Amino acid sequence: MTNPRSVLLAATALLLAPTAVAQPTPASAPAQPQTRGLTAEEAAALIAKIAEAQARLKNDEKAYFELLSGAPASYPMTRTAPRDAFLRLPLAKTFSVERKATDNKLWQPYRIIVLPDGPGKLLWDVEVVLGIDGQIERIAMLYRSPAPF
């Protein structure tokens, strides 16, 4: 006669095993950014467009969009020029991408949160505005504390 307790333990182990295998570990797969108001593919295309703009600026090619950067006055990041801050923006650490609501059909704003040092640390709150043809019109970056601060 089999022990009911051992059967229960074996069944529990079988139920939990696929769950543990199915969930990727942080080291095995990069996390996809959270999205709001757009698909994961649209978010990836936006990030790629920004990365392309970074590459053009790194190669001293012309780029025609407004570039703004700031931080609270006491943060050392205020000493960094907007171009330098933009070139160091770690897009691979994007946490979320959101399409912002607008009544302006000519410009479409997006909000991107980049966590350079991980959750709970200082972050980049980036507003990207695309024009009617999908070109970057403005990138405004604010280096700040995470919510609720």
N, C-alpha and C positions, 0 to 999 in steps of 0.2 A: 504494500500500500504506500502510495506516495504522500509525502508530507505537504499539506495545503500551503504552508508557509513558504516552502521552497518553490512550489509552482507559482505562487504569487510573486515572489522575488524574480524568478526567471521571466515571467510575463512582463513585469515592470521594466526589467533590463532590456527586453526586446522592443518595448514601446519607446523607451528613451534613446536607444542607440541610433536610430535613423535621425532623430532630431539633432543629436550631437554632431553627427557626420554632416548633415545638410547645412549647418550654419558655418559660414566661412570665418576664419580667424582674422584678426586685423593684419597679421603678417602675410596671409595667403592671398588676399584680394583687397584692392583699394576700395574704399567706400564710395558709393555713388552719392553725389550731392542731393540733398532734399530739394524738391521742386514745388513751386506753387504757381499755378496759372500757365504753365507750359510743360511740355513733355521732357523726358530725360534727353531725347535726341536734340530738341531745340536748345536745352540748357548746354549740352555738349558743343553744339554749333556756336553758341554765344561765347563760351569759354575759348574755343578755338579761334574765333575772330579776335578776341582780346589778346591771346597769345601771339597771333600773327602781327598785331600792332606792336607788341613788345619786341618781337624779332626785328621788325622794320626799324624801330628806334635804336635797337642795339647795333644795327648795321648802318646807322647814320643816314637812313633813307627818310624821305619826307613823309610826314604824317600830319594830316589836317583835321585835328579835333582838339577841343578844349581839354586841358588836363589840370585838375585841381587836387590838392592834397592838404590835409590838415590833421591836427590832433589837439587835445587839450593843451593849454599854454605851458603847463609844467612838464609835459612829456618830452623826452629828448627827440622824438620823431619830428617835432616842429623845426628842427635844424636841418632836416633833410629836404632837398628840393623835390617838387612833385615828380619830375622826370625820373630822378633816382629812385624814389619810392615806388613808382609804377614799374620800373625795370626790375625791382626786387620783389614785386608782388608774387607770392607763391601760389599760382593758380591751381597747382596740383592739390592744394590743401583747401579747396573750395568746399564749404560746408552746406551752403544753400544758394539757390537761384530762384528769384521771384519776379514774375512779370507784374509791374505796377499798373493799376487802373489809371486811365487817362482819357480826357475828352479831346485831346489834340491828336488828330489823325496823321500829323506830319512827324511827330516824335513819339517813340515808344521807350519808356523808362523801365529799367530792370534794377533789382537790388541783389547784390551778391555779397555773401558773408564768407570771408576767408579767415581760417584759423591757423596762422603761421606756427604757433607754438602749442596747438591743441586746445581742447575744450576748457573753459574756465579761465583762459589767459586772455591777454589783449588781442584784439581782432581788427581786421580791416572790414569796414562797412563801405561797400563800393556801389555807387550809382552809375550805371551805364545807360546812355541815351543813344538809341539808334534813330537815324533819319528815315525818311520815307522810302529810300532805296536800300535800306539795311546797312548803311555805312555808319560808323561810329561818329557821333557828333560831340559827345562829352563823356568824360570819365571823371567823377568826383570821388575821392577816397578819404575816409575819415578813420584814423587809427584811434580806437577807443576801448574802454572796458566792456566786458560782456554785461548783459542785462542782469540785474536791475539797475546798474549804476549809470 
